[in-house]
């Protein structure tokens, strides 16, 4: 009788453990995945590597892009020292499209940006676990 009571109490104590496994930190919820995507990407940093071209020509090593997303559906970037004559250009709220290939997940994006009457460009790229790839085409 005492053994049954102990087993019953033990079973009741295990029920909350069963339902509170590590569901909050899965990539489906986005918390863990965002930490892999957000960052300051440069051509010389292996942890946050930037691979970018402007009209097919690689950007300089002093260029950097700060990438941020809060919800894995939209993002924004700040382009630093990418375009000659422009120290910093902000690209606000573009749509991120999730693509899954095997176990790899990447987020693609495209758009256009008009900075002023001298500079307008289109861009397309993707970000995946510490790597940011972008192609810019000046129009």
Backbone torsions as a table, in degrees:
resi	resn	phi	psi	omega
1	UNK	NA	-45.3	179.8
2	UNK	-65.7	-37.1	178.6
3	UNK	-63.5	-41.7	178.3
4	UNK	-63.1	-39.5	179.1
5	UNK	-64.7	-43.6	178.8
6	UNK	-63.7	-43.5	178.6
7	UNK	-64.8	-39.7	178.2
8	UNK	-64.1	-43.7	177.8
9	UNK	-65.7	-38.6	177.7
10	UNK	-64.4	-41.9	178.4
11	UNK	-63.3	-42.6	177.3
12	UNK	-62.6	-37.6	179.2
13	UNK	-69.3	-25.3	-178.5
14	UNK	-84.1	-19.2	-177.9
15	UNK	-58.4	-49.2	179.2
16	UNK	-62.4	-32.3	179.7
17	UNK	-65.4	-38.5	-179.4
18	UNK	-63.1	-38.7	-175.3
19	UNK	-92.0	-2.6	179.6
20	UNK	-119.5	44.2	176.0
21	UNK	-70.6	-167.6	-170.1
22	UNK	-84.6	47.6	-179.5
23	UNK	-70.7	-25.4	-176.0
24	UNK	-74.7	-17.9	-176.9
25	UNK	-109.8	22.3	179.1
26	UNK	-83.4	156.2	177.7
27	UNK	-60.7	-26.0	178.6
28	UNK	-61.5	-35.6	177.2
29	UNK	-79.2	-21.5	173.8
30	UNK	91.6	-13.6	-174.6
31	UNK	-61.6	-49.0	-178.5
32	UNK	-70.2	-40.2	-177.0
33	UNK	-65.3	-38.5	179.8
34	UNK	-59.6	-38.9	-178.7
35	UNK	-65.4	-23.3	176.0
36	UNK	-81.0	-22.6	-174.5
37	UNK	-95.2	-42.7	-178.4
38	UNK	-66.0	137.6	175.7
39	UNK	163.4	178.4	176.0
40	UNK	-104.4	108.6	-174.9
41	UNK	-94.8	133.5	177.1
42	UNK	-135.2	158.1	179.2
43	UNK	-65.9	-19.3	-175.5
44	UNK	-103.7	-0.2	-177.0
45	UNK	-101.0	118.9	179.3
46	UNK	-72.2	-30.7	-178.5
47	UNK	-73.7	-37.6	176.9
48	UNK	-130.5	78.8	-172.0
49	UNK	-87.9	131.8	176.5
50	UNK	-104.7	126.3	171.7
51	UNK	-121.8	104.8	-174.3
52	UNK	-134.7	146.3	175.5
53	UNK	-131.0	150.5	172.9
54	UNK	-121.4	115.4	-174.9
55	UNK	50.8	40.7	176.6
56	UNK	86.5	-7.8	-178.3
57	UNK	-102.2	132.6	-179.0
58	UNK	-62.8	145.0	178.8
59	UNK	-75.7	163.6	-178.6
60	UNK	-70.8	163.0	-178.8
61	UNK	-70.1	-18.4	178.8
62	UNK	-85.3	-4.1	178.3
63	UNK	-71.4	151.1	175.1
64	UNK	-151.2	155.9	177.0
65	UNK	-133.5	125.0	173.2
66	UNK	-94.1	120.0	-177.4
67	UNK	-111.8	137.6	179.3
68	UNK	-147.4	139.0	170.5
69	UNK	-138.7	144.2	177.8
70	UNK	-104.5	-24.3	-171.6
71	UNK	-134.1	6.0	-178.5
72	UNK	64.6	11.4	176.9
73	UNK	-114.6	-31.2	176.0
74	UNK	-133.6	158.6	178.4
75	UNK	-149.0	174.3	171.6
76	UNK	-144.7	158.9	-179.6
77	UNK	-136.0	149.6	169.5
78	UNK	-118.2	120.6	-178.8
79	UNK	-96.0	119.6	-179.1
80	UNK	-113.6	125.4	176.4
81	UNK	56.4	36.8	176.5
82	UNK	-91.9	-45.2	-176.0
83	UNK	-105.4	133.9	-179.0
84	UNK	-59.6	129.2	179.9
85	UNK	89.5	-2.2	-179.3
86	UNK	-128.7	115.2	-178.9
87	UNK	-73.2	-43.8	-175.0
88	UNK	-147.2	132.6	177.1
89	UNK	-131.2	129.6	179.5
90	UNK	-102.3	129.9	173.3
91	UNK	-107.6	113.7	-173.9
92	UNK	-98.0	141.0	172.4
93	UNK	35.9	84.6	171.0
94	UNK	-109.7	157.7	-177.6
95	UNK	-81.6	134.6	174.5
96	UNK	-102.4	133.3	178.3
97	UNK	-114.9	120.5	-178.3
98	UNK	-80.3	129.9	175.4
99	UNK	-124.6	131.7	-179.8
100	UNK	-116.9	129.9	177.3
101	UNK	-132.1	106.9	-174.1
102	UNK	65.5	-122.6	177.5
103	UNK	-98.3	0.8	-177.6
104	UNK	-93.2	135.2	177.6
105	UNK	-120.2	129.5	175.0
106	UNK	-133.0	158.7	-178.7
107	UNK	-120.0	120.4	-178.8
108	UNK	-100.1	159.0	179.3
109	UNK	-155.7	153.3	175.5
110	UNK	-147.1	159.9	176.3
111	UNK	172.3	-176.9	174.6
112	UNK	-130.5	155.0	-179.1
113	UNK	-141.4	129.5	172.5
114	UNK	-109.6	116.1	-179.3
115	UNK	-87.5	-49.4	176.9
116	UNK	-161.0	-169.5	-177.7
117	UNK	-70.2	-15.0	178.9
118	UNK	-90.6	-25.3	-173.4
119	UNK	-133.9	118.1	171.5
120	UNK	-139.3	135.8	-177.8
121	UNK	-146.4	157.8	171.1
122	UNK	-106.2	157.3	-179.6
123	UNK	-145.3	150.9	173.0
124	UNK	-151.5	148.0	-179.4
125	UNK	-179.7	-170.1	176.2
126	UNK	-154.5	159.1	178.8
127	UNK	-127.4	136.4	179.7
128	UNK	-151.7	123.4	173.9
129	UNK	26.4	72.1	173.7
130	UNK	83.0	10.8	178.3
131	UNK	-134.8	131.5	178.9
132	UNK	-123.2	120.8	-179.4
133	UNK	-115.6	125.0	-179.1
134	UNK	-140.6	137.7	171.3
135	UNK	-114.7	127.2	175.9
136	UNK	-110.7	140.0	175.1
137	UNK	-128.9	114.5	178.7
138	UNK	-74.9	132.4	-177.3
139	UNK	-100.5	NA	NA
